[in-house]
Amino acid sequence: MSKSSFYLVIIFAVLIIIAGCTTTVEQEEISDQEAVEEIEEIEEKEQGNSDSKEFESGEGESGENESTSKDQLTEDNISEQEPKALYKVNETNWKVESLTESEKNIVLLTIDDAPDKYSTDMADTLNELGAGAIFFVNGHFIESEKGQADLKRIHDMGFEIGNHTMNHPNLKELSEEEQYREIVELNDLIEEVTGERPRFFRAPFGANTAYTESVVRDEGMILMNWTYGYDWEAEYMEKEALADIMVNTPLLTNGANILMHDREWTMEAIEDIVTGLKEKGYDIVEPREIKGLE
């Protein structure tokens, strides 16, 4: 072999060695890059799983906020729909009693025969005075569009609506089937107009029967009569006389369940009645805070 050929072989061998080393380095670099990418991919998957678990468990930041928001919304709705019970009706004397230890004197305002002619005006006055009341409804007053509109207006102002029968009969003179219709048909009608069934029932003339009481309880209503009222007596069918007796009667005691009616003279006197009761130190009960049936 000539020297030139020998050198060519040597050069060729060196080139092969250099090429092999370059390939190995490149392969190692590729391998290292692939390893880095694989590690990053695993970390991303683990992070994704962690975020998913946090979201599902509500332990992540957004999960906590969403959970807290939902809990708060639920509590707010319950608070609005179900006010805390502060009072109860004593069915032996029909007084309203406080469920908490309180030295305050209280009275409950109720208005029968609504909504005839003056109930909406009475509701406006009571609303301006910040005084709650139960409006006991007769069905024959809400069979017209006007009557239903008046009832809805009173209800939308926040007043409780009570059942006073469809036609204001003496329930003791009716059959059980007739008693049932007088009560339940009115509940259905009130719910249709207001979206809410009544929680309170008052029989016309205070004339309940054993059957009436069973229907009332089956309907989930609180039975109620009253402790005093005067606006159906001739001598008190006038603003000043009625306001005076309602505030100064010896029957005004703590827990009094006061009966009034949808009458012109009562509408005219109601502001003085409420003002007089407050001046005597009586708080007006909010009916929605009266404990319902368990």
C-alpha positions, 0 to 999 in steps of 0.5 A: 500500500502506498503512503497516500493510500495509507493516509486516506485509510487513516483519514477515513477511519478518523472521519467514521469515528468522529461521525459515530461520536456525533451521532451518539451525542445527538442521540443522547441529546434527543434522549435527554430532551425526550426525558425532560418532555416526558417528565413535564407531561407527567407533572402536567397530568398530576397537576390536572388531576389535583385541580380536578380533585380540588374542584370536585371536593370543593377544596380548591379556591373556586370550589370554596367560593362557589360552595360558600356562595351556594350555602349563603344563598340557601341560608338567605332563602330560608331566612326570607321564607321561614322567619324565626318563630317568636310567638305562639297562639294559646288555644285556650284563651286565644292570646299570643304568647312570646316564645322567648323571655321578654318583658315586652307587651305584645298584641296581634292585629287581625282584620276579618271580612277582607277584602271587601271595600276598605282592606287595601286602604287599611293595609296601606295605613298599617304598612306606613305605620310598620304594623303587621296584621292578618287579613282573614278573607271571605271567598265571595270577595275574591271571586271577581278580578278586582277582589283577587287584585286587592287580595294579591296587593295586600299579600304582596305588601307582606301581610298574612292572609287567613281563611275566614270561609268561602261564604261566612256561614255558621259552620255549626249549621252545615254538614261535614261536606259543606264545612269541608268545602267552605274551608278547603275551596277557599284555601285553593282559591287563595293559593291560586291568587297569592301562590301561598296557602293560608296558615291561619283559620278563623271561623265566622262567629267563632263557631268551630266544630270538631270536624272543622278543627280536624279539617283545619289541622289537616290543612296545616292551619292554626286555629284562631279566635280573638280576645276582644273587638268592638267595631260591630257594636252600634255605639262604636261605629264611629272613628273616635269612639272606636279608637278610644275603646280599642286602646282603653278597654280593660280587655287590652292586656299582654298578648291580646288578639284584637279583632277588627273588620273591613268597615269604613269606621274601622279604616278611619280609626285604625291609625289612631288605634295602632298609634294608641297601642304603641303609646301604651307600650305595646309591640305589634306582633309580626304574624309571620313570626307566629309558630306554625303547626309541627 
